[in-house]
């Protein structure tokens, strides 16, 4: 079991019995792979290809598959919700997405894809009582998430719940990760970090390599201009490495994100959180063991 899962199991409980921010973050680390496998699994690529999306890389399917709960929205609204992607990259993939397939067709395809993916990875465990129990607990947490001011969480929360427990688990993980993500954007705004600055400052603390962040579509000129703005604020030095002030700002962004993501877990309650964590560890390991997910993530998992 990884350090992050161990922390989720063993730590992060306050003296008053509340789930502390460190535990909230560890729960995100535990749930994120269960959601994110959607964007890497060959079964999902096959469903995307059947709809007519390109599969030469993951982006032609990523944007419609993640944005579909919002409806047939254009690139500007998708860029707003996704935040850290260059708007022209979003527009390239989003503005024509709904001419290929409707959001309703995409939503059906992503459920088919994750159904096939989970069955491939978990085998008979998709029908186990343990997975059904984990799905019920995760769904309780997801349904406790306040979605006010959180467009992606709200859009996913409004979708009907599938019947199969393994699909309920995936949908709950999706609502909870988008709930956290929407809150993270609020924390970045409070910190005064625009979309490209959010990536430059994250690279500066070593959350991932600059090359990994280049996948978000910003030009070298835009990246350099953001570095210059952050240097002028005293947040990074001339080499692009975070200063003490820059590291502290990013720590506060993560702490603020944890606080904003805590409410569903407080509502679920500590005994249920402990039980869910114990149940999810096996599925977390199974997904990571496929090798489908990249070793280095722009989300900084394992680094923050």
MOPE-V55821 format. One record per helix or strand. SS is the DSSP state (A for helix, B for strand). FROM is the first residue (numbers start at 0). TO is the last residue. Records with the same first field share a line. If there is no record, write none. Layout:
SS: FROM-TO + FROM-TO
This chain:
A: 2-9 + 20-38 + 41-50 + 58-69 + 74-81 + 86-93 + 96-99 + 102-126 + 128-142 + 150-156 + 164-189 + 194-203 + 209-215 + 219-231 + 243-260 + 262-267 + 269-288
B: 12-12 + 18-18 + 235-235 + 241-241
